[in-house]
Amino acid sequence: MTMETFNPFQGEQHRPFHWQGSASAALLVHGFPGTPAEMRSVGEVLHQAGWTVEGLLLPGFGAEMRRMLEYGPEAWIDATARKVRDLRNDHDHVVLVGYSMGGAVAINAARRQEPDQLVLISPFWQLGGAWSNRLWPLLRLIFRSFKPFQRADFTDPKVRKGIYNFMPDVDLDNPAVQSELRRMTIPSALLDGLRTVGRMAFDNASALDIPGMVVQGRNDEVVGMENTQRLVQRLGNSFQYHEVDADHLLIDKNNAGFPHLQQQMLNYLNRSAATASASTNGAGFHKDL
């Protein structure tokens, strides 16, 4: 089975959503290989606080997974920038919220169509460490595809949690499903797209002229604190930075760090939306409980 034949993202929860609220709108951008489903908990928090919330499905994701290779960073960035522009036409205040790879997409989209603010949650910009990035051109020639679940232990709670994060409706106790997952092959060209959008985000970060906030989990093994801190330095003094006790699944409402994410996000956005000047948004590092 390949990416072309395996397509688990068929449920309604994986589709784009729009929840109408006030004149303040938030556009939510999911990660890789996720869908709007992973952003629903964040969206519910904002909508309950009165915001209009839009959950974007990036081109080539979700039900289009089998066509993912037809798309790439430019398509992801353009789709996000267009949606920011559309929301600006109907709302007084627009915030762009990106998670993981969606954070990289959001930074790049903000260079093309500025939101009023940017919120980055566990933002990705680098695939692996410096050594693996230097070796990647060689590795890509040798390994043209990989099987992420070939040796997965489907009884491991961490493995199950990670898979359920982007495939919540898959039956991991079904031997046939396990067999399909083990055979699932992902072309290395997809990782090229990830590396490209991440590098673009790191380069564009220093050119942004909007305020924002970054929230990072201390126990994140996918996007490490050191990488995020480097990105924050590029973003500059108009960005707040918060560390919380959480792993990469910080956006999951059942994650121990989610209440802290909720608190920081609402405190920042509600205060910012209520003030006309971005200069009131202070900068600095904050380490929260």
C-alpha positions as YAML, in Angstrom:
chain: A
units: angstrom
residues:
- id: 1
  name: MET
  ca: [0.00, 0.00, 0.00]
- id: 2
  name: THR
  ca: [1.25, 3.51, -0.83]
- id: 3
  name: MET
  ca: [0.22, 7.08, -0.10]
- id: 4
  name: GLU
  ca: [-1.77, 6.88, -3.35]
- id: 5
  name: THR
  ca: [-4.00, 4.05, -2.08]
- id: 6
  name: PHE
  ca: [-4.14, 4.68, 1.68]
- id: 7
  name: ASN
  ca: [-6.58, 7.43, 2.58]
- id: 8
  name: PRO
  ca: [-7.82, 7.43, 6.19]
- id: 9
  name: PHE
  ca: [-9.01, 11.05, 6.35]
- id: 10
  name: GLN
  ca: [-12.61, 10.60, 5.22]
- id: 11
  name: GLY
  ca: [-14.59, 11.76, 8.26]
- id: 12
  name: GLU
  ca: [-16.38, 15.07, 8.61]
- id: 13
  name: GLN
  ca: [-13.92, 16.13, 11.33]
- id: 14
  name: HIS
  ca: [-11.13, 16.30, 8.74]
- id: 15
  name: ARG
  ca: [-12.90, 18.85, 6.57]
- id: 16
  name: PRO
  ca: [-12.57, 22.65, 6.74]
- id: 17
  name: PHE
  ca: [-14.85, 24.40, 9.20]
- id: 18
  name: HIS
  ca: [-16.16, 27.94, 9.70]
- id: 19
  name: TRP
  ca: [-17.78, 29.00, 12.95]
- id: 20
  name: GLN
  ca: [-19.21, 32.50, 12.79]
- id: 21
  name: GLY
  ca: [-18.63, 34.81, 15.72]
- id: 22
  name: SER
  ca: [-17.57, 38.41, 16.24]
- id: 23
  name: ALA
  ca: [-15.70, 40.81, 13.96]
- id: 24
  name: SER
  ca: [-12.45, 39.28, 15.25]
- id: 25
  name: ALA
  ca: [-11.46, 36.20, 13.26]
- id: 26
  name: ALA
  ca: [-8.86, 33.46, 13.71]
- id: 27
  name: LEU
  ca: [-7.55, 31.32, 10.86]
- id: 28
  name: LEU
  ca: [-6.21, 27.94, 12.06]
- id: 29
  name: VAL
  ca: [-3.54, 26.08, 10.06]
- id: 30
  name: HIS
  ca: [-2.89, 22.41, 10.85]
- id: 31
  name: GLY
  ca: [0.39, 20.48, 10.78]
- id: 32
  name: PHE
  ca: [1.79, 17.55, 8.80]
- id: 33
  name: PRO
  ca: [0.19, 15.17, 7.93]
- id: 34
  name: GLY
  ca: [-2.81, 16.53, 9.78]
- id: 35
  name: THR
  ca: [-6.16, 18.07, 8.94]
- id: 36
  name: PRO
  ca: [-8.48, 20.66, 10.55]
- id: 37
  name: ALA
  ca: [-9.46, 17.89, 12.99]
- id: 38
  name: GLU
  ca: [-6.34, 18.52, 15.06]
- id: 39
  name: MET
  ca: [-7.19, 22.23, 15.36]
- id: 40
  name: ARG
  ca: [-10.75, 21.83, 16.57]
- id: 41
  name: SER
  ca: [-9.89, 22.03, 20.28]
- id: 42
  name: VAL
  ca: [-8.10, 25.34, 19.74]
- id: 43
  name: GLY
  ca: [-10.98, 26.51, 17.56]
- id: 44
  name: GLU
  ca: [-13.55, 25.66, 20.22]
- id: 45
  name: VAL
  ca: [-11.68, 27.73, 22.80]
- id: 46
  name: LEU
  ca: [-11.62, 30.76, 20.52]
- id: 47
  name: HIS
  ca: [-15.21, 30.37, 19.35]
- id: 48
  name: GLN
  ca: [-16.49, 30.05, 22.90]
- id: 49
  name: ALA
  ca: [-14.67, 33.33, 23.59]
- id: 50
  name: GLY
  ca: [-16.66, 34.97, 20.77]
- id: 51
  name: TRP
  ca: [-14.24, 34.75, 17.86]
- id: 52
  name: THR
  ca: [-15.09, 33.81, 14.31]
- id: 53
  name: VAL
  ca: [-13.00, 30.70, 13.63]
- id: 54
  name: GLU
  ca: [-11.92, 29.23, 10.30]
- id: 55
  name: GLY
  ca: [-10.22, 25.82, 10.13]
- id: 56
  name: LEU
  ca: [-8.23, 25.56, 6.91]
- id: 57
  name: LEU
  ca: [-7.48, 22.33, 5.04]
- id: 58
  name: LEU
  ca: [-4.19, 22.71, 3.17]
- id: 59
  name: PRO
  ca: [-4.10, 21.51, -0.47]
- id: 60
  name: GLY
  ca: [-3.12, 17.86, -0.77]
- id: 61
  name: PHE
  ca: [-4.09, 16.93, 2.79]
- id: 62
  name: GLY
  ca: [-7.10, 15.11, 4.20]
- id: 63
  name: ALA
  ca: [-9.23, 13.40, 1.57]
- id: 64
  name: GLU
  ca: [-6.71, 14.56, -1.08]
- id: 65
  name: MET
  ca: [-3.85, 12.73, 0.62]
- id: 66
  name: ARG
  ca: [-3.31, 10.47, -2.39]
- id: 67
  name: ARG
  ca: [-2.56, 13.63, -4.43]
- id: 68
  name: MET
  ca: [-0.21, 15.21, -1.90]
- id: 69
  name: LEU
  ca: [2.77, 15.04, -4.26]
- id: 70
  name: GLU
  ca: [0.91, 17.31, -6.70]
- id: 71
  name: TYR
  ca: [1.11, 20.13, -4.16]
- id: 72
  name: GLY
  ca: [3.83, 21.65, -2.03]
- id: 73
  name: PRO
  ca: [4.92, 24.72, -0.06]
- id: 74
  name: GLU
  ca: [3.77, 27.28, -2.62]
- id: 75
  name: ALA
  ca: [0.27, 25.82, -2.75]
- id: 76
  name: TRP
  ca: [0.07, 25.64, 1.07]
- id: 77
  name: ILE
  ca: [1.29, 29.22, 1.51]
- id: 78
  name: ASP
  ca: [-0.92, 30.66, -1.24]
- id: 79
  name: ALA
  ca: [-4.05, 28.95, 0.14]
- id: 80
  name: THR
  ca: [-3.36, 30.38, 3.60]
- id: 81
  name: ALA
  ca: [-2.59, 33.89, 2.34]
- id: 82
  name: ARG
  ca: [-5.79, 33.93, 0.28]
- id: 83
  name: LYS
  ca: [-7.86, 32.92, 3.28]
- id: 84
  name: VAL
  ca: [-6.28, 35.68, 5.40]
- id: 85
  name: ARG
  ca: [-7.21, 38.17, 2.67]
- id: 86
  name: ASP
  ca: [-10.78, 36.86, 2.51]
- id: 87
  name: LEU
  ca: [-11.22, 37.12, 6.29]
- id: 88
  name: ARG
  ca: [-9.81, 40.64, 6.26]
- id: 89
  name: ASN
  ca: [-12.57, 41.69, 3.87]
- id: 90
  name: ASP
  ca: [-15.26, 40.79, 6.42]
- id: 91
  name: HIS
  ca: [-13.57, 41.20, 9.82]
- id: 92
  name: ASP
  ca: [-11.94, 44.02, 11.74]
- id: 93
  name: HIS
  ca: [-9.21, 41.90, 13.28]
- id: 94
  name: VAL
  ca: [-7.59, 38.75, 11.87]
- id: 95
  name: VAL
  ca: [-5.20, 36.43, 13.71]
- id: 96
  name: LEU
  ca: [-3.32, 33.63, 11.98]
- id: 97
  name: VAL
  ca: [-2.73, 30.55, 14.17]
- id: 98
  name: GLY
  ca: [-0.29, 27.87, 12.98]
- id: 99
  name: TYR
  ca: [0.58, 24.55, 14.59]
- id: 100
  name: SER
  ca: [3.77, 22.59, 13.88]
- id: 101
  name: MET
  ca: [4.30, 22.68, 10.09]
- id: 102
  name: GLY
  ca: [1.30, 25.00, 9.99]
- id: 103
  name: GLY
  ca: [3.45, 27.45, 11.93]
- id: 104
  name: ALA
  ca: [5.97, 27.53, 9.10]
- id: 105
  name: VAL
  ca: [3.17, 27.93, 6.56]
- id: 106
  name: ALA
  ca: [1.68, 30.75, 8.66]
- id: 107
  name: ILE
  ca: [4.97, 32.69, 8.83]
- id: 108
  name: ASN
  ca: [5.41, 32.48, 5.07]
- id: 109
  name: ALA
  ca: [1.77, 33.39, 4.39]
- id: 110
  name: ALA
  ca: [2.05, 36.41, 6.71]
- id: 111
  name: ARG
  ca: [4.78, 37.79, 4.44]
- id: 112
  name: ARG
  ca: [2.33, 37.75, 1.52]
- id: 113
  name: GLN
  ca: [-0.85, 38.79, 3.29]
- id: 114
  name: GLU
  ca: [-0.39, 40.27, 6.75]
- id: 115
  name: PRO
  ca: [-2.76, 39.30, 9.55]
- id: 116
  name: ASP
  ca: [-3.02, 41.59, 12.56]
- id: 117
  name: GLN
  ca: [-1.21, 39.02, 14.68]
- id: 118
  name: LEU
  ca: [0.42, 35.65, 14.49]
- id: 119
  name: VAL
  ca: [0.15, 32.80, 17.01]
- id: 120
  name: LEU
  ca: [2.58, 29.90, 16.60]
- id: 121
  name: ILE
  ca: [2.11, 26.68, 18.55]
- id: 122
  name: SER
  ca: [5.06, 24.26, 18.58]
- id: 123
  name: PRO
  ca: [6.24, 25.81, 15.29]
- id: 124
  name: PHE
  ca: [8.29, 23.61, 12.97]
- id: 125
  name: TRP
  ca: [11.08, 25.03, 10.83]
- id: 126
  name: GLN
  ca: [13.83, 22.39, 10.79]
- id: 127
  name: LEU
  ca: [13.66, 18.67, 10.09]
- id: 128
  name: GLY
  ca: [16.11, 16.98, 12.45]
- id: 129
  name: GLY
  ca: [19.40, 18.42, 13.64]
- id: 130
  name: ALA
  ca: [22.08, 20.24, 11.71]
- id: 131
  name: TRP
  ca: [23.93, 17.01, 10.86]
- id: 132
  name: SER
  ca: [20.88, 15.35, 9.33]
- id: 133
  name: ASN
  ca: [20.12, 18.43, 7.25]
- id: 134
  name: ARG
  ca: [23.64, 18.41, 5.85]
- id: 135
  name: LEU
  ca: [23.30, 14.72, 5.01]
- id: 136
  name: TRP
  ca: [19.79, 14.96, 3.57]
- id: 137
  name: PRO
  ca: [20.77, 15.43, -0.13]
- id: 138
  name: LEU
  ca: [22.74, 12.17, 0.06]
- id: 139
  name: LEU
  ca: [20.10, 10.34, 2.10]
- id: 140
  name: ARG
  ca: [17.40, 11.38, -0.33]
- id: 141
  name: LEU
  ca: [19.29, 9.80, -3.23]
- id: 142
  name: ILE
  ca: [19.61, 6.54, -1.31]
- id: 143
  name: PHE
  ca: [16.16, 6.40, 0.31]
- id: 144
  name: ARG
  ca: [13.46, 7.54, -2.09]
- id: 145
  name: SER
  ca: [10.69, 6.48, 0.27]
- id: 146
  name: PHE
  ca: [10.19, 5.28, 3.82]
- id: 147
  name: LYS
  ca: [7.68, 3.32, 5.89]
- id: 148
  name: PRO
  ca: [7.05, 5.22, 9.14]
- id: 149
  name: PHE
  ca: [5.02, 2.43, 10.81]
- id: 150
  name: GLN
  ca: [6.88, -0.62, 9.53]
- id: 151
  name: ARG
  ca: [8.18, -1.56, 12.99]
- id: 152
  name: ALA
  ca: [5.66, 0.34, 15.10]
- id: 153
  name: ASP
  ca: [4.44, -1.15, 18.36]
- id: 154
  name: PHE
  ca: [0.72, -0.47, 18.16]
- id: 155
  name: THR
  ca: [0.31, -1.36, 21.85]
- id: 156
  name: ASP
  ca: [2.61, 1.49, 22.90]
- id: 157
  name: PRO
  ca: [0.46, 4.34, 24.33]
- id: 158
  name: LYS
  ca: [2.78, 6.98, 22.81]
- id: 159
  name: VAL
  ca: [2.56, 5.39, 19.37]
- id: 160
  name: ARG
  ca: [-1.22, 5.11, 19.60]
- id: 161
  name: LYS
  ca: [-1.57, 8.69, 20.81]
- id: 162
  name: GLY
  ca: [0.58, 9.99, 17.98]
- id: 163
  name: ILE
  ca: [-1.41, 8.13, 15.33]
- id: 164
  name: TYR
  ca: [-4.78, 9.08, 16.82]
- id: 165
  name: ASN
  ca: [-3.71, 12.73, 16.71]
- id: 166
  name: PHE
  ca: [-4.01, 12.79, 12.94]
- id: 167
  name: MET
  ca: [-6.09, 9.64, 12.33]
- id: 168
  name: PRO
  ca: [-8.60, 9.65, 15.22]
- id: 169
  name: ASP
  ca: [-11.00, 7.30, 13.46]
- id: 170
  name: VAL
  ca: [-8.51, 4.49, 12.67]
- id: 171
  name: ASP
  ca: [-8.92, 1.16, 14.50]
- id: 172
  name: LEU
  ca: [-5.43, 0.34, 15.80]
- id: 173
  name: ASP
  ca: [-6.64, -2.94, 17.33]
- id: 174
  name: ASN
  ca: [-7.66, -4.29, 13.92]
- id: 175
  name: PRO
  ca: [-4.90, -6.57, 12.52]
- id: 176
  name: ALA
  ca: [-5.83, -5.63, 8.96]
- id: 177
  name: VAL
  ca: [-5.45, -1.93, 9.74]
- id: 178
  name: GLN
  ca: [-2.11, -2.57, 11.44]
- id: 179
  name: SER
  ca: [-0.92, -4.44, 8.37]
- id: 180
  name: GLU
  ca: [-1.96, -1.58, 6.10]
- id: 181
  name: LEU
  ca: [-0.18, 0.96, 8.28]
- id: 182
  name: ARG
  ca: [3.02, -1.11, 8.26]
- id: 183
  name: ARG
  ca: [2.96, -1.18, 4.45]
- id: 184
  name: MET
  ca: [2.19, 2.53, 4.09]
- id: 185
  name: THR
  ca: [4.99, 4.12, 2.07]
- id: 186
  name: ILE
  ca: [5.72, 7.86, 2.11]
- id: 187
  name: PRO
  ca: [7.84, 9.28, -0.74]
- id: 188
  name: SER
  ca: [10.89, 11.20, 0.48]
- id: 189
  name: ALA
  ca: [9.81, 14.03, -1.84]
- id: 190
  name: LEU
  ca: [7.25, 14.94, 0.80]
- id: 191
  name: LEU
  ca: [10.06, 15.59, 3.26]
- id: 192
  name: ASP
  ca: [11.62, 17.90, 0.68]
- id: 193
  name: GLY
  ca: [8.47, 20.00, 0.91]
- id: 194
  name: LEU
  ca: [8.67, 20.04, 4.70]
- id: 195
  name: ARG
  ca: [12.30, 21.13, 4.65]
- id: 196
  name: THR
  ca: [11.57, 23.82, 2.08]
- id: 197
  name: VAL
  ca: [8.63, 25.40, 3.89]
- id: 198
  name: GLY
  ca: [10.59, 25.30, 7.17]
- id: 199
  name: ARG
  ca: [13.68, 26.96, 5.74]
- id: 200
  name: MET
  ca: [11.53, 29.61, 4.06]
- id: 201
  name: ALA
  ca: [9.85, 30.33, 7.39]
- id: 202
  name: PHE
  ca: [13.18, 30.74, 9.20]
- id: 203
  name: ASP
  ca: [14.39, 33.12, 6.48]
- id: 204
  name: ASN
  ca: [11.13, 35.11, 6.46]
- id: 205
  name: ALA
  ca: [10.78, 35.33, 10.25]
- id: 206
  name: SER
  ca: [13.13, 38.29, 10.62]
- id: 207
  name: ALA
  ca: [11.23, 40.24, 7.94]
- id: 208
  name: LEU
  ca: [7.84, 40.11, 9.67]
- id: 209
  name: ASP
  ca: [6.52, 43.43, 10.94]
- id: 210
  name: ILE
  ca: [3.58, 42.19, 13.00]
- id: 211
  name: PRO
  ca: [3.25, 41.18, 16.66]
- id: 212
  name: GLY
  ca: [2.66, 37.65, 17.81]
- id: 213
  name: MET
  ca: [3.06, 34.91, 20.35]
- id: 214
  name: VAL
  ca: [4.83, 31.52, 20.40]
- id: 215
  name: VAL
  ca: [3.88, 28.67, 22.74]
- id: 216
  name: GLN
  ca: [6.26, 25.73, 23.01]
- id: 217
  name: GLY
  ca: [6.15, 22.51, 25.04]
- id: 218
  name: ARG
  ca: [9.24, 21.74, 27.10]
- id: 219
  name: ASN
  ca: [8.87, 18.00, 26.43]
- id: 220
  name: ASP
  ca: [8.34, 18.32, 22.69]
- id: 221
  name: GLU
  ca: [10.42, 15.65, 20.92]
- id: 222
  name: VAL
  ca: [9.19, 16.65, 17.46]
- id: 223
  name: VAL
  ca: [9.93, 20.37, 17.62]
- id: 224
  name: GLY
  ca: [12.61, 20.94, 20.24]
- id: 225
  name: MET
  ca: [12.79, 24.00, 22.48]
- id: 226
  name: GLU
  ca: [16.22, 24.92, 21.13]
- id: 227
  name: ASN
  ca: [14.92, 25.15, 17.57]
- id: 228
  name: THR
  ca: [11.91, 27.18, 18.66]
- id: 229
  name: GLN
  ca: [14.06, 29.56, 20.68]
- id: 230
  name: ARG
  ca: [16.22, 30.16, 17.59]
- id: 231
  name: LEU
  ca: [13.08, 30.94, 15.61]
- id: 232
  name: VAL
  ca: [11.83, 33.33, 18.31]
- id: 233
  name: GLN
  ca: [15.10, 35.24, 18.13]
- id: 234
  name: ARG
  ca: [14.51, 35.66, 14.39]
- id: 235
  name: LEU
  ca: [10.94, 36.84, 14.98]
- id: 236
  name: GLY
  ca: [12.17, 39.69, 17.17]
- id: 237
  name: ASN
  ca: [10.92, 41.73, 20.09]
- id: 238
  name: SER
  ca: [7.32, 42.02, 18.92]
- id: 239
  name: PHE
  ca: [6.78, 38.35, 19.80]
- id: 240
  name: GLN
  ca: [6.05, 36.88, 23.20]
- id: 241
  name: TYR
  ca: [7.42, 33.42, 23.97]
- id: 242
  name: HIS
  ca: [5.91, 30.98, 26.46]
- id: 243
  name: GLU
  ca: [7.18, 27.55, 27.50]
- id: 244
  name: VAL
  ca: [4.78, 25.09, 29.15]
- id: 245
  name: ASP
  ca: [5.06, 21.54, 30.46]
- id: 246
  name: ALA
  ca: [3.74, 19.62, 27.46]
- id: 247
  name: ASP
  ca: [4.80, 17.49, 24.50]
- id: 248
  name: HIS
  ca: [4.12, 18.14, 20.81]
- id: 249
  name: LEU
  ca: [0.41, 17.37, 21.14]
- id: 250
  name: LEU
  ca: [-0.12, 20.61, 23.02]
- id: 251
  name: ILE
  ca: [-3.22, 21.36, 20.92]
- id: 252
  name: ASP
  ca: [-5.04, 18.25, 22.20]
- id: 253
  name: LYS
  ca: [-7.61, 19.26, 24.83]
- id: 254
  name: ASN
  ca: [-6.70, 16.11, 26.78]
- id: 255
  name: ASN
  ca: [-3.03, 17.12, 26.92]
- id: 256
  name: ALA
  ca: [-1.79, 18.29, 30.33]
- id: 257
  name: GLY
  ca: [-0.44, 21.48, 28.75]
- id: 258
  name: PHE
  ca: [-3.65, 22.44, 26.95]
- id: 259
  name: PRO
  ca: [-5.11, 24.57, 29.80]
- id: 260
  name: HIS
  ca: [-1.89, 26.62, 29.82]
- id: 261
  name: LEU
  ca: [-2.07, 27.05, 26.05]
- id: 262
  name: GLN
  ca: [-5.70, 28.12, 26.37]
- id: 263
  name: GLN
  ca: [-4.88, 30.63, 29.10]
- id: 264
  name: GLN
  ca: [-1.92, 32.18, 27.31]
- id: 265
  name: MET
  ca: [-3.73, 32.36, 23.99]
- id: 266
  name: LEU
  ca: [-6.89, 33.97, 25.34]
- id: 267
  name: ASN
  ca: [-4.99, 36.40, 27.54]
- id: 268
  name: TYR
  ca: [-2.87, 37.53, 24.63]
- id: 269
  name: LEU
  ca: [-5.50, 37.65, 21.89]
- id: 270
  name: ASN
  ca: [-8.29, 39.22, 23.93]
- id: 271
  name: ARG
  ca: [-5.96, 41.90, 25.25]
- id: 272
  name: SER
  ca: [-4.54, 42.55, 21.79]
- id: 273
  name: ALA
  ca: [-7.89, 42.64, 20.02]
- id: 274
  name: ALA
  ca: [-9.16, 45.15, 22.54]
- id: 275
  name: THR
  ca: [-6.29, 47.57, 21.95]
- id: 276
  name: ALA
  ca: [-5.75, 49.46, 18.75]
- id: 277
  name: SER
  ca: [-1.98, 49.67, 18.93]
- id: 278
  name: ALA
  ca: [0.33, 46.70, 18.48]
- id: 279
  name: SER
  ca: [2.94, 48.55, 20.48]
- id: 280
  name: THR
  ca: [1.17, 47.58, 23.69]
- id: 281
  name: ASN
  ca: [2.25, 43.96, 23.16]
- id: 282
  name: GLY
  ca: [5.38, 43.42, 25.22]
- id: 283
  name: ALA
  ca: [8.10, 41.00, 24.32]
- id: 284
  name: GLY
  ca: [10.05, 38.53, 26.37]
- id: 285
  name: PHE
  ca: [10.48, 34.95, 27.51]
- id: 286
  name: HIS
  ca: [7.96, 33.44, 29.92]
- id: 287
  name: LYS
  ca: [8.24, 30.02, 31.55]
- id: 288
  name: ASP
  ca: [4.89, 28.96, 32.86]
- id: 289
  name: LEU
  ca: [3.88, 26.12, 35.14]
...
